[in-house]
Amino acid sequence: MRTTDSPTPSVTETYRHSASNKRSPAATVIFVLLWFVLIGGGVAGAKWYSDRIQNQVSADLQAQTASQISLMQIDYDARMTKLEGDYQAQLAQMQSKIDALNELLTFTKDNADTKTDNSNKLYTQLADVKKQLAELKKNLDVLK
């Protein structure tokens, strides 16, 4: 029989004592290093994934921008062609009016008598038409 004078350790004290004795400093270092490796791997994986997504979004945006620019270029070319055609038609119409006025002026000048001078009115009209023609030509040059 045992005497009660000697202290007997309780079960929980024995467990605590044995668990703390089993951990060595090398195991703690390995445990910490393993956590650092896992955390570093997670950070590296997140960086790689975000870079991949960024490149993918950038490529998609570039493709969309290129398609929109090409559509705008096609629309711009169509508008310019239409505008140029309209100005060419207006210039042709103005030129025909100028030619008609020149013929009328020539006829009037040849048939004018000394008392009436209607040619000044025709010359004024011709000058106005020439100004309009010059203005249309400038607008066409600016559009080109």
C-alpha positions as CSV (number, residue, x, y, z in Angstrom):
1,M,0.0,0.0,0.0
2,R,1.0,3.4,-0.7
3,T,1.0,6.1,1.7
4,T,-0.8,9.3,1.1
5,D,2.2,11.3,2.0
6,S,3.8,11.2,-1.4
7,P,2.2,13.5,-3.8
8,T,0.8,11.7,-6.8
9,P,0.3,13.7,-9.9
10,S,-3.1,13.9,-11.3
11,V,-3.9,12.7,-14.8
12,T,-4.3,16.2,-16.3
13,E,-1.1,17.4,-14.9
14,T,0.7,14.4,-16.4
15,Y,-0.9,15.0,-19.8
16,R,0.2,18.7,-19.8
17,H,3.6,17.9,-18.7
18,S,4.1,15.1,-21.3
19,A,2.6,17.2,-24.1
20,S,4.9,20.2,-23.5
21,N,7.9,17.9,-23.3
22,K,7.1,16.3,-26.6
23,R,7.3,19.7,-28.5
24,S,10.8,20.4,-29.5
25,P,12.0,23.7,-30.9
26,A,12.7,22.1,-34.3
27,A,9.1,21.0,-34.6
28,T,7.9,24.5,-33.7
29,V,10.2,26.0,-36.4
30,I,9.0,23.5,-39.0
31,F,5.4,24.2,-38.0
32,V,5.9,28.0,-38.4
33,L,7.8,27.5,-41.7
34,L,5.0,25.3,-43.0
35,W,2.5,28.1,-42.2
36,F,4.6,30.7,-44.0
37,V,4.9,28.5,-47.0
38,L,1.1,28.0,-47.1
39,I,0.5,31.7,-46.7
40,G,3.1,32.6,-49.3
41,G,1.6,30.0,-51.7
42,G,-1.9,31.6,-51.2
43,V,-0.5,35.1,-51.8
44,A,1.3,33.9,-54.9
45,G,-1.8,32.1,-56.2
46,A,-3.9,35.2,-55.7
47,K,-1.4,37.4,-57.5
48,W,-1.2,34.9,-60.4
49,Y,-5.0,34.7,-60.7
50,S,-5.5,38.5,-60.5
51,D,-2.8,39.0,-63.2
52,R,-4.5,36.4,-65.4
53,I,-7.9,38.0,-65.0
54,Q,-6.5,41.5,-65.6
55,N,-4.8,40.3,-68.9
56,Q,-8.0,38.6,-70.0
57,V,-10.1,41.7,-69.3
58,S,-7.6,43.9,-71.0
59,A,-7.6,41.6,-74.1
60,D,-11.5,41.7,-74.2
61,L,-11.5,45.4,-73.8
62,Q,-9.0,45.8,-76.6
63,A,-11.0,43.6,-78.9
64,Q,-14.2,45.6,-78.2
65,T,-12.5,48.9,-78.7
66,A,-11.0,47.8,-82.0
67,S,-14.4,46.6,-83.3
68,Q,-16.1,49.9,-82.2
69,I,-13.4,51.9,-83.9
70,S,-13.8,50.0,-87.1
71,L,-17.5,50.5,-87.0
72,M,-17.0,54.2,-86.4
73,Q,-14.5,54.4,-89.3
74,I,-17.0,52.7,-91.6
75,D,-19.7,55.1,-90.5
76,Y,-17.4,58.1,-90.9
77,D,-16.3,57.0,-94.4
78,A,-20.0,56.5,-95.5
79,R,-20.9,60.0,-94.2
80,M,-17.9,61.6,-95.8
81,T,-18.7,59.9,-99.1
82,K,-22.3,61.1,-98.9
83,L,-21.3,64.6,-97.9
84,E,-18.8,64.8,-100.7
85,G,-21.3,63.6,-103.2
86,D,-23.8,66.2,-102.0
87,Y,-21.2,69.0,-102.3
88,Q,-20.2,67.8,-105.8
89,A,-23.9,68.0,-106.8
90,Q,-24.2,71.5,-105.3
91,L,-21.0,72.6,-107.1
92,A,-22.3,71.2,-110.4
93,Q,-25.6,73.0,-109.9
94,M,-23.9,76.2,-109.0
95,Q,-21.6,75.9,-112.0
96,S,-24.6,75.4,-114.3
97,K,-26.1,78.5,-112.9
98,I,-22.9,80.5,-113.4
99,D,-22.7,79.3,-117.0
100,A,-26.3,80.3,-117.6
101,L,-25.6,83.7,-116.1
102,N,-22.5,84.1,-118.2
103,E,-24.5,83.4,-121.3
104,L,-27.1,85.8,-120.3
105,L,-24.6,88.5,-119.5
106,T,-22.9,88.0,-122.9
107,F,-26.2,88.2,-124.6
108,T,-27.3,91.3,-122.6
109,K,-23.9,93.0,-123.1
110,D,-24.2,92.5,-126.8
111,N,-27.8,93.7,-126.9
112,A,-27.5,96.5,-124.4
113,D,-28.2,100.0,-125.6
114,T,-26.7,103.1,-124.1
115,K,-29.7,104.2,-122.2
116,T,-30.3,101.1,-120.0
117,D,-27.6,99.3,-118.2
118,N,-29.0,96.0,-116.8
119,S,-25.7,94.4,-117.0
120,N,-24.6,95.8,-113.6
121,K,-27.4,93.8,-112.0
122,L,-26.3,90.6,-113.8
123,Y,-22.7,91.2,-112.8
124,T,-23.7,91.6,-109.2
125,Q,-25.7,88.4,-109.3
126,L,-22.8,86.6,-111.0
127,A,-20.4,87.9,-108.3
128,D,-22.8,86.5,-105.6
129,V,-22.9,83.2,-107.3
130,K,-19.1,83.0,-107.6
131,K,-18.8,83.8,-103.9
132,Q,-21.2,81.0,-103.0
133,L,-19.3,78.6,-105.3
134,A,-15.9,79.6,-103.7
135,E,-17.4,79.0,-100.3
136,L,-18.7,75.6,-101.3
137,K,-15.3,74.6,-102.7
138,K,-13.7,75.7,-99.4
139,N,-16.1,73.6,-97.4
140,L,-15.4,70.6,-99.7
141,D,-11.7,71.0,-99.2
142,V,-12.1,71.2,-95.4
143,L,-14.2,68.0,-95.4
144,K,-11.6,66.2,-97.5
